Amino acid sequence: MDFQQSIEKCLKNYANFNGRATRSEYWWFILFGVLVSLGTTFIDFVIDSTGNFVLFNSIASLALLIPQLSVGCRRLHDTGKSGWWQLLYLTIIGGIVVLVWLVTETTKKKNHFGPVPKK
């Protein structure tokens, strides 16, 4: 899956927490979120160089929160884990554990979250 396909699929499945997502789908969408954040931070800085104005970055972050959580959930499903494990992000050590799961290779067989996703 390439960058554009990942963005289209993740935004189309905005709040779909069911199914599975490949590593490429997840990481391309995370890259998209980082690029949007950098762009909106730059726009906010141009408007007010003191750093007190964060309107555009806040709006973009809120708009991408649900799709990032849903693709994270689907990515964890792909490794055979529940999406609820994302709650470990609330702890420092737990965030490292979730990161390891997110970079883990796809389970190459059908699991209780669905069939192997198409590439």
N, C-alpha and C positions, 0 to 999 in steps of 0.2 A: 504494500500500500504506500502510495506516495503522499507528499505533504497536502496537496489539494484534496485528494480523496479522503484523507483522514479528517480534515476540517469539515468537509461536506457531511460525512457520515456522523461525526460527533455532534454537529449542530442539528442534523436531521433527527438524531436520537437524543435531543436536548435533555430530557428527564427520564430516559429509558434506563432503568437499573437492572434490566434482565438481559440474559445472554452473555456473550463473551466478546472480548476485544483483543486483537493481536498486540504484540509489543510495539510494532511500527505505528499502529493506529494511536496507541496511547502516547508514545513519545513524540510523534509529530504534532499531536494536539497540544501537548505540554509546551513544545517549542513555540507553537502559535500563540499560546497564552503569554509566554515570556516576551515575545516580539510585540504583542499588543500592549503589554504593560510598559515596555520600554518606550514605545511610541506615545502612549498617553502621558507618561511621565515627562517626556520631552515637551509635549504640548502644554502641560500644566506649568512646566518651568519657564517656557517662553511667555506665558501669560503673567506669571508672577515668579520672579527669580528668587524670592525669599524662601520658597518651598512651602509656603502656607496654603497655597491653592492646589488642591488635589481632586477637584471635581471630576475631570475626565477619567483619571486613573481609578477613582472609586467606582464610577459607573461601569467601566469596563470590567473591573474585578468582580463586581456583583453580577454582571451579565454572564460572565464565564464561570462563576462558582458552581452552579448546578451541572453544566455539561462536564466540567472537570471532575466533579464527584462521581457522576454517572459513568464516565469512561474509566475512572479508577476502579469503580465497583465491577464493571464488566471485565477489566484487566485482571483483577483478583479472581474473578470467576474462572478466567482462563487458566489460572494456576491451581484451581481446585479449592480456593479459599472463599469465604463469605466476604461480601463487600463491607460488612460491618467492621471488619478489621481496620478500616481507614480511621476509625476512632483512635487508634494507637498514635496517630499524628499528634494527638494532644499531649503526648509525652515525648521526650527527646529520644530515648532508647527505642520506644515503639515505632517512631518514625523511621529509624534505621532498619528495623525489621521489615516494615512495609515496603521500603525502598528495595530491599533485597528481593522480596516477593515480586515486585513490579518488574524487575529486570530478569527474573527467572524465565526460562524457556517455556513455551506453550505446552500444555498437556496434550500430547498427540493423539488422544483418544477422547471419545465422548465422555463427558462427566455429567453430574446431575444439574449443571447449569446450561447444558446444551451441547450440540455437536461442535467439532473443531471449526473455528471461523475460517472463512476463505481469505486468502491473502490479497 
